Amino acid sequence: MSQDIRDFVNSSVDVLAFGEPTHQEPAFARVRNDLFAQLAELGFRSIAMETDRVAALAVNAYVQEGKGTLDEVMRSGFSHGFGELDANRQLITWMREYNADRPAAERLAFHGFDAQMETMSAPSPRPYLEHARDYLGLDDDIAGIAGDDEFWSRTEAVMDYAQSPGAGPEAARLRCLADDMLVLLYSHAPKLIATTSRTAWLNAEVHLTGGLGLLRYHAQCAKPVDPMPARVSELGAVRDALMAQNLLSLRRTESSRGGTMLFAHNKHLQASENTLDMWDMELSWAPAGAIFAAVSDEQYTFVAGSLGHSDTIALGAPPTGTYEAHLQPMFETWGLCAPTLPALQVRTDTTPPQGYFPLDPPTLNDATAVLHVA
């Protein structure tokens, strides 16, 4: 048992995935901050969170170069409401202070590796594609093709294939334009970087691939997949595939600088296929962690998050005989331990609004360590 991440990982780890079992218990984000500070001493130079990759560019510009203000980037640089969390504000403040007097090569970087989407909603790709268009100096009327942003972001557009714009002629035209722009971005890269900067070019690539990812997600929404569990599973699979692509892309720029800490829900970071009960449906797909671990040569390490009791989400003490009950007396507040636990029961006293997924054998089998918040 330990509160030092260095007892479980070393500087040879390329990607350390730190999972939380629910987004609603703020203790995990506070512990994450402590662990990331320890990892910085091991040579880790970046953190990537389950938030929109495009929006996070503003956060990274702030922590690395001081561009903008803290209030601005907390408001506009996060998706899913994560900019409202005190622990995230504390993290960004600390990263800016850490970087202030360091050379560029040693500065910590902040990334998102998700898109601005949830299972039941996904926005229009218009602003992402327009950014790339403007960077390339083109004049395509993307807004005229895409139409009303609300038409894309409606819940019905995701959950009812008949109301989805993802297979319409406008979406097909946007995907063709985006693909052509991606070719131009690469074929003109030397000139574009020389006249702007490598950072500006990379930002345009992030915007463009983000827009393409949204178009791919909307295309999946337009497929007539039934029954609903199969539909939701396939949407989850596309989202995690896009997250994995973002991880691979950001590691392309970060691998020479040092390791990356990931922070997301356990179910996105496991190294094997997810099977979970959600909304009274049994769902299954390959999470981003499993995809990344399978296709990357880098060392991927997963630390599973576990929660005993939480007043915040009205979660009581874990029932006797569960994994969490076994861990609870080991820690006064929180701590790390090996995942070699005896065969126990999976916790069943949780409710959907808590967003809590208990420890189970697949999660433990994938983990190098368990971080339990008592």
C-alpha positions as CSV (number, residue, x, y, z in Angstrom):
1,M,0.0,0.0,0.0
2,S,1.3,3.4,-0.9
3,Q,0.5,7.0,-1.9
4,D,3.5,7.2,-4.2
5,I,2.9,6.3,-7.8
6,R,6.6,5.7,-8.2
7,D,6.2,2.5,-6.3
8,F,4.1,1.1,-9.2
9,V,5.5,2.8,-12.3
10,N,8.9,4.1,-13.4
11,S,10.3,6.3,-16.1
12,S,10.1,3.6,-18.8
13,V,6.2,3.9,-18.8
14,D,5.1,5.9,-21.8
15,V,1.4,6.2,-21.0
16,L,0.0,5.9,-17.5
17,A,-3.8,5.7,-17.6
18,F,-5.4,6.7,-14.3
19,G,-9.1,5.7,-14.3
20,E,-11.9,7.0,-12.1
21,P,-15.0,4.9,-11.5
22,T,-17.3,7.9,-11.6
23,H,-16.9,11.5,-12.8
24,Q,-19.0,12.8,-9.9
25,E,-16.6,12.2,-7.0
26,P,-14.1,15.1,-6.9
27,A,-11.6,13.3,-4.8
28,F,-10.2,11.4,-7.8
29,A,-9.3,14.7,-9.6
30,R,-7.5,16.0,-6.5
31,V,-5.6,12.7,-6.2
32,R,-4.8,12.9,-9.9
33,N,-3.2,16.3,-9.3
34,D,-0.9,14.9,-6.6
35,L,0.1,11.9,-8.8
36,F,0.8,14.1,-11.8
37,A,3.2,16.2,-9.7
38,Q,5.0,13.0,-8.8
39,L,5.1,11.8,-12.4
40,A,6.6,15.2,-13.5
41,E,9.6,14.2,-11.3
42,L,9.9,11.0,-13.3
43,G,10.0,12.9,-16.6
44,F,6.4,12.8,-17.6
45,R,5.7,16.0,-19.7
46,S,2.0,15.9,-20.5
47,I,-1.5,15.0,-19.2
48,A,-4.5,14.1,-21.4
49,M,-8.0,14.2,-20.1
50,E,-11.4,13.0,-21.2
51,T,-12.4,16.4,-22.7
52,D,-12.6,17.9,-26.1
53,R,-9.2,17.9,-27.8
54,V,-9.9,21.0,-29.9
55,A,-11.1,23.1,-26.9
56,A,-8.1,21.9,-24.9
57,L,-5.7,23.7,-27.3
58,A,-6.6,26.9,-25.5
59,V,-5.7,25.4,-22.1
60,N,-2.4,24.2,-23.5
61,A,-1.5,27.6,-24.9
62,Y,-2.2,29.0,-21.4
63,V,-0.2,26.5,-19.4
64,Q,2.8,26.6,-21.8
65,E,2.9,30.2,-22.9
66,G,0.5,32.2,-20.7
67,K,-1.9,33.0,-23.5
68,G,-5.3,34.2,-22.3
69,T,-6.4,34.1,-18.7
70,L,-7.2,31.4,-16.3
71,D,-10.9,32.3,-16.2
72,E,-11.1,32.3,-20.0
73,V,-9.5,28.9,-20.5
74,M,-11.5,27.3,-17.7
75,R,-14.7,28.6,-19.3
76,S,-13.9,27.7,-23.0
77,G,-11.1,25.1,-22.8
78,F,-13.1,22.2,-21.4
79,S,-16.1,20.2,-22.5
80,H,-18.5,18.1,-20.5
81,G,-18.6,20.7,-17.7
82,F,-15.1,19.8,-16.5
83,G,-14.0,23.4,-16.5
84,E,-16.2,24.0,-13.5
85,L,-14.3,21.6,-11.2
86,D,-12.1,23.2,-8.6
87,A,-9.5,20.4,-8.9
88,N,-9.1,21.1,-12.7
89,R,-8.6,24.8,-12.0
90,Q,-6.0,23.9,-9.4
91,L,-4.3,21.6,-11.9
92,I,-4.1,24.3,-14.6
93,T,-2.9,26.9,-12.1
94,W,-0.1,24.6,-10.9
95,M,0.9,23.7,-14.5
96,R,1.2,27.3,-15.5
97,E,3.4,28.0,-12.4
98,Y,5.5,25.0,-13.0
99,N,6.1,26.0,-16.6
100,A,6.8,29.7,-16.0
101,D,10.5,29.6,-15.6
102,R,11.3,26.5,-17.6
103,P,12.5,26.1,-21.2
104,A,10.0,25.0,-23.8
105,A,11.3,21.4,-24.0
106,E,10.7,20.9,-20.2
107,R,7.2,22.5,-20.0
108,L,4.2,20.4,-19.1
109,A,1.5,20.1,-21.8
110,F,-2.2,19.7,-21.5
111,H,-4.3,17.7,-24.0
112,G,-7.9,16.6,-24.4
113,F,-8.3,13.2,-26.1
114,D,-12.1,13.2,-26.5
115,A,-14.5,15.0,-28.7
116,Q,-17.3,17.4,-27.5
117,M,-19.8,14.5,-27.5
118,E,-21.7,12.1,-25.3
119,T,-23.5,9.0,-26.2
120,M,-26.7,10.9,-26.9
121,S,-25.4,14.1,-28.4
122,A,-22.7,15.3,-30.8
123,P,-22.2,18.8,-32.2
124,S,-21.9,20.1,-35.8
125,P,-18.5,19.8,-37.4
126,R,-18.8,23.3,-38.9
127,P,-16.5,25.3,-36.6
128,Y,-13.8,22.7,-36.7
129,L,-13.8,22.6,-40.5
130,E,-14.0,26.4,-40.8
131,H,-10.9,26.8,-38.7
132,A,-9.0,24.5,-41.1
133,R,-10.4,26.2,-44.1
134,D,-9.3,29.6,-42.9
135,Y,-5.8,28.3,-42.1
136,L,-5.5,26.9,-45.6
137,G,-6.8,30.2,-47.1
138,L,-9.8,28.6,-48.9
139,D,-13.2,30.1,-49.4
140,D,-15.6,27.1,-49.2
141,D,-19.0,28.0,-47.7
142,I,-19.0,25.3,-45.0
143,A,-21.8,27.0,-43.0
144,G,-24.0,27.0,-46.0
145,I,-23.4,23.3,-46.5
146,A,-23.7,22.3,-42.9
147,G,-26.8,24.3,-42.1
148,D,-28.1,24.9,-38.6
149,D,-25.8,23.6,-35.9
150,E,-28.8,22.6,-33.8
151,F,-29.9,20.2,-36.6
152,W,-26.7,18.2,-35.8
153,S,-26.7,18.4,-32.0
154,R,-30.3,17.3,-31.3
155,T,-30.6,14.1,-29.3
156,E,-33.0,12.8,-32.0
157,A,-30.2,13.2,-34.6
158,V,-28.1,10.7,-32.6
159,M,-30.6,8.2,-31.3
160,D,-33.0,8.0,-34.3
161,Y,-31.2,7.1,-37.5
162,A,-34.1,8.5,-39.6
163,Q,-33.5,12.0,-38.1
164,S,-29.7,11.9,-38.4
165,P,-28.0,14.2,-41.0
166,G,-25.0,11.8,-41.0
167,A,-25.9,10.0,-44.2
168,G,-27.3,13.0,-46.1
169,P,-25.8,14.7,-49.1
170,E,-24.6,17.7,-47.0
171,A,-22.6,15.3,-44.7
172,A,-21.2,13.5,-47.7
173,R,-20.1,16.8,-49.2
174,L,-18.5,17.9,-45.9
175,R,-16.6,14.7,-45.6
176,C,-15.2,15.1,-49.1
177,L,-14.2,18.7,-48.4
178,A,-12.6,17.7,-45.1
179,D,-10.7,14.9,-46.7
180,D,-9.4,17.2,-49.5
181,M,-8.4,19.8,-46.9
182,L,-6.4,17.1,-45.0
183,V,-4.5,16.3,-48.1
184,L,-3.8,20.0,-48.7
185,L,-2.7,20.4,-45.1
186,Y,0.0,17.7,-45.5
187,S,1.0,18.4,-49.1
188,H,1.6,22.1,-48.3
189,A,3.0,21.4,-44.8
190,P,6.5,22.8,-45.4
191,K,5.3,26.1,-46.8
192,L,2.5,26.4,-44.3
193,I,4.8,25.8,-41.3
194,A,7.4,28.2,-42.7
195,T,4.8,31.0,-43.1
196,T,2.9,30.3,-39.8
197,S,4.4,28.0,-37.3
198,R,4.5,24.3,-36.5
199,T,2.1,24.9,-33.6
200,A,-0.4,26.6,-35.9
201,W,-0.2,23.7,-38.4
202,L,-0.7,21.2,-35.6
203,N,-3.7,23.1,-34.3
204,A,-5.2,23.1,-37.8
205,E,-4.7,19.4,-38.0
206,V,-6.4,18.9,-34.6
207,H,-9.4,20.9,-35.8
208,L,-9.6,19.1,-39.1
209,T,-9.3,15.6,-37.6
210,G,-11.8,16.6,-34.9
211,G,-14.3,17.7,-37.6
212,L,-13.8,14.4,-39.5
213,G,-14.3,12.5,-36.3
214,L,-17.6,14.2,-35.7
215,L,-18.7,13.4,-39.3
216,R,-17.7,9.7,-38.7
217,Y,-19.8,9.6,-35.5
218,H,-22.8,11.2,-37.2
219,A,-22.4,8.7,-40.1
220,Q,-22.7,5.9,-37.5
221,C,-25.8,7.6,-36.0
222,A,-27.4,7.4,-39.4
223,K,-27.0,3.6,-39.7
224,P,-30.3,1.7,-39.0
225,V,-28.9,-0.4,-36.2
226,D,-31.4,-2.3,-34.0
227,P,-32.1,-3.2,-31.2
228,M,-31.1,-0.2,-29.0
229,P,-28.3,-2.0,-27.1
230,A,-26.6,-2.8,-30.3
231,R,-27.0,0.8,-31.5
232,V,-25.6,2.3,-28.3
233,S,-22.7,-0.2,-28.3
234,E,-21.7,0.7,-31.8
235,L,-21.9,4.4,-31.0
236,G,-19.7,3.8,-28.0
237,A,-17.2,1.8,-30.1
238,V,-16.9,4.7,-32.6
239,R,-16.4,7.3,-29.8
240,D,-13.6,5.2,-28.2
241,A,-12.0,4.6,-31.5
242,L,-11.8,8.3,-32.1
243,M,-10.4,8.7,-28.6
244,A,-7.7,6.1,-29.3
245,Q,-6.8,7.9,-32.6
246,N,-6.4,11.1,-30.6
247,L,-4.1,9.3,-28.1
248,L,-2.0,8.0,-30.9
249,S,-1.8,11.4,-32.5
250,L,-0.8,13.3,-29.3
251,R,1.8,10.7,-28.5
252,R,3.3,11.4,-31.8
253,T,4.3,14.8,-30.6
254,E,4.9,13.9,-26.9
255,S,6.8,10.7,-27.2
256,S,10.2,12.4,-27.6
257,R,9.5,14.7,-24.6
258,G,8.4,12.1,-22.0
259,G,5.4,10.1,-20.7
260,T,1.8,11.1,-20.7
261,M,-0.7,10.7,-17.9
262,L,-4.3,9.9,-19.0
263,F,-7.3,10.7,-16.8
264,A,-10.7,9.4,-17.8
265,H,-13.4,6.9,-16.7
266,N,-12.2,3.4,-16.0
267,K,-14.4,2.2,-18.8
268,H,-12.5,4.2,-21.4
269,L,-9.1,3.1,-20.2
270,Q,-9.3,-0.6,-19.6
271,A,-7.1,-2.7,-21.8
272,S,-9.8,-5.3,-22.7
273,E,-13.3,-5.1,-24.1
274,N,-16.0,-3.5,-22.0
275,T,-19.1,-5.3,-21.0
276,L,-21.4,-3.1,-18.9
277,D,-25.0,-2.6,-17.8
278,M,-26.2,0.9,-18.5
279,W,-29.7,2.3,-18.9
280,D,-31.0,-1.2,-18.4
281,M,-29.0,-2.4,-21.4
282,E,-26.1,-4.8,-21.7
283,L,-23.5,-3.0,-23.8
284,S,-20.1,-4.0,-25.1
285,W,-17.3,-2.4,-27.1
286,A,-13.5,-2.0,-27.2
287,P,-12.4,1.0,-25.1
288,A,-9.8,3.5,-26.1
289,G,-7.2,1.9,-23.8
290,A,-7.6,-1.5,-25.3
291,I,-7.3,0.0,-28.9
292,F,-4.2,2.0,-28.0
293,A,-2.5,-0.9,-26.2
294,A,-3.1,-3.2,-29.2
295,V,-1.8,-0.9,-31.9
296,S,0.9,1.1,-30.2
297,D,4.4,-0.1,-29.4
298,E,4.5,2.2,-26.3
299,Q,4.2,0.8,-22.8
300,Y,0.6,1.4,-21.6
301,T,-0.1,1.0,-17.9
302,F,-3.6,1.2,-16.3
303,V,-4.4,2.2,-12.8
304,A,-8.0,1.4,-11.9
305,G,-9.9,3.8,-9.7
306,S,-12.1,2.4,-6.8
307,L,-14.5,4.2,-4.4
308,G,-15.6,3.1,-1.0
309,H,-18.0,5.7,0.4
310,S,-19.0,9.1,-1.0
311,D,-21.3,11.8,0.5
312,T,-21.1,13.7,-2.8
313,I,-22.9,11.0,-4.8
314,A,-24.8,9.5,-1.8
315,L,-22.9,6.2,-2.0
316,G,-22.9,4.3,1.3
317,A,-20.4,2.0,2.8
318,P,-19.6,-0.9,0.5
319,P,-21.5,-4.2,1.3
320,T,-19.5,-6.9,3.0
321,G,-17.9,-9.3,0.5
322,T,-17.3,-6.8,-2.3
323,Y,-14.0,-5.7,-3.7
324,E,-14.5,-2.2,-2.3
325,A,-15.3,-3.6,1.2
326,H,-12.0,-5.5,1.1
327,L,-10.1,-2.4,0.3
328,Q,-11.9,0.0,2.6
329,P,-10.1,-0.7,5.9
330,M,-6.7,-0.6,4.2
331,F,-6.8,3.2,3.7
332,E,-7.8,6.1,5.9
333,T,-8.3,8.5,2.9
334,W,-6.8,7.0,-0.3
335,G,-4.0,4.8,-1.5
336,L,-2.5,2.5,-4.1
337,C,-2.2,-1.2,-3.9
338,A,-1.6,-4.2,-6.2
339,P,-4.6,-5.5,-8.1
340,T,-4.1,-9.1,-6.8
341,L,-7.3,-9.3,-4.7
342,P,-9.2,-12.4,-3.7
343,A,-12.3,-13.5,-5.6
344,L,-15.0,-11.3,-4.2
345,Q,-18.4,-10.0,-5.2
346,V,-19.2,-7.1,-7.6
347,R,-20.9,-4.3,-5.8
348,T,-24.6,-3.9,-6.6
349,D,-25.7,-1.0,-4.3
350,T,-25.1,1.7,-6.9
351,T,-27.7,3.7,-8.9
352,P,-27.4,5.0,-12.5
353,P,-27.4,8.7,-11.5
354,Q,-24.2,8.1,-9.5
355,G,-22.3,7.1,-12.6
356,Y,-20.3,4.6,-10.6
357,F,-19.1,1.4,-12.1
358,P,-17.8,-1.0,-9.4
359,L,-14.6,-3.0,-9.5
360,D,-15.0,-6.3,-11.3
361,P,-12.6,-9.0,-12.5
362,P,-12.0,-7.6,-16.0
363,T,-11.1,-4.2,-14.6
364,L,-8.7,-5.7,-12.0
365,N,-7.2,-8.1,-14.6
366,D,-6.2,-5.1,-16.8
367,A,-4.8,-3.0,-13.9
368,T,-1.2,-2.7,-12.7
369,A,-2.5,-1.0,-9.6
370,V,-5.7,0.0,-7.9
371,L,-6.2,3.5,-6.5
372,H,-8.9,3.3,-3.8
373,V,-10.6,6.4,-2.4
374,A,-12.0,5.3,1.0
